[in-house]
Amino acid sequence: MRKNCKQKSRTTDKGCLSKRLSGELGNLVWTDVERFLRNPQVVLDQLGAGMKQTSNNEPFEQRLFHLQKELEGKGTERNRLLTFSRKGHLDESALTFQLAELTSEEKELKIK
């Protein structure tokens, strides 16, 4: 084992693996830095495209609005089920099943 390598498991016949990986990673980083310095427009174009996509939130906001409306509708459904049950139009087992289904649907909407 070499003196510079702190863990025996990282030592190979070519020396300390940690130092070799560190050197390879450094080379990759510096290659990317050099590529950016030689042609920054490529990276700037990619960043600009990403910013355009995130600044256009209208579809997201519409989706959120529709999901909130669906969730409110589930509250109305819950109230109707309870009303039907109180009036005797729905027995306890049917009410339990329907409420479980409704709760599952609400959870799905909240995940979206």
MODELLER restraints for C-alpha pairs under 7 A, 6 or more apart:
rsr = mdl.restraints
at = mdl.atoms
rsr.add(forms.Gaussian(group=physical.xy_distance, feature=features.Distance(at['CA:1:A'], at['CA:8:A']), mean=6.54, stdev=0.5))
rsr.add(forms.Gaussian(group=physical.xy_distance, feature=features.Distance(at['CA:1:A'], at['CA:11:A']), mean=6.47, stdev=0.5))
rsr.add(forms.Gaussian(group=physical.xy_distance, feature=features.Distance(at['CA:2:A'], at['CA:15:A']), mean=6.98, stdev=0.5))
rsr.add(forms.Gaussian(group=physical.xy_distance, feature=features.Distance(at['CA:5:A'], at['CA:11:A']), mean=6.69, stdev=0.5))
rsr.add(forms.Gaussian(group=physical.xy_distance, feature=features.Distance(at['CA:5:A'], at['CA:16:A']), mean=5.32, stdev=0.5))
rsr.add(forms.Gaussian(group=physical.xy_distance, feature=features.Distance(at['CA:10:A'], at['CA:16:A']), mean=5.90, stdev=0.5))
rsr.add(forms.Gaussian(group=physical.xy_distance, feature=features.Distance(at['CA:10:A'], at['CA:17:A']), mean=5.15, stdev=0.5))
rsr.add(forms.Gaussian(group=physical.xy_distance, feature=features.Distance(at['CA:10:A'], at['CA:18:A']), mean=6.47, stdev=0.5))
rsr.add(forms.Gaussian(group=physical.xy_distance, feature=features.Distance(at['CA:11:A'], at['CA:17:A']), mean=5.70, stdev=0.5))
rsr.add(forms.Gaussian(group=physical.xy_distance, feature=features.Distance(at['CA:36:A'], at['CA:43:A']), mean=6.89, stdev=0.5))
rsr.add(forms.Gaussian(group=physical.xy_distance, feature=features.Distance(at['CA:67:A'], at['CA:109:A']), mean=6.51, stdev=0.5))
rsr.add(forms.Gaussian(group=physical.xy_distance, feature=features.Distance(at['CA:71:A'], at['CA:106:A']), mean=6.34, stdev=0.5))
rsr.add(forms.Gaussian(group=physical.xy_distance, feature=features.Distance(at['CA:71:A'], at['CA:109:A']), mean=6.74, stdev=0.5))
rsr.add(forms.Gaussian(group=physical.xy_distance, feature=features.Distance(at['CA:74:A'], at['CA:102:A']), mean=6.90, stdev=0.5))
rsr.add(forms.Gaussian(group=physical.xy_distance, feature=features.Distance(at['CA:74:A'], at['CA:106:A']), mean=6.82, stdev=0.5))
rsr.add(forms.Gaussian(group=physical.xy_distance, feature=features.Distance(at['CA:81:A'], at['CA:95:A']), mean=6.89, stdev=0.5))
rsr.add(forms.Gaussian(group=physical.xy_distance, feature=features.Distance(at['CA:84:A'], at['CA:90:A']), mean=5.74, stdev=0.5))
rsr.add(forms.Gaussian(group=physical.xy_distance, feature=features.Distance(at['CA:85:A'], at['CA:91:A']), mean=6.36, stdev=0.5))
rsr.add(forms.Gaussian(group=physical.xy_distance, feature=features.Distance(at['CA:85:A'], at['CA:95:A']), mean=6.80, stdev=0.5))
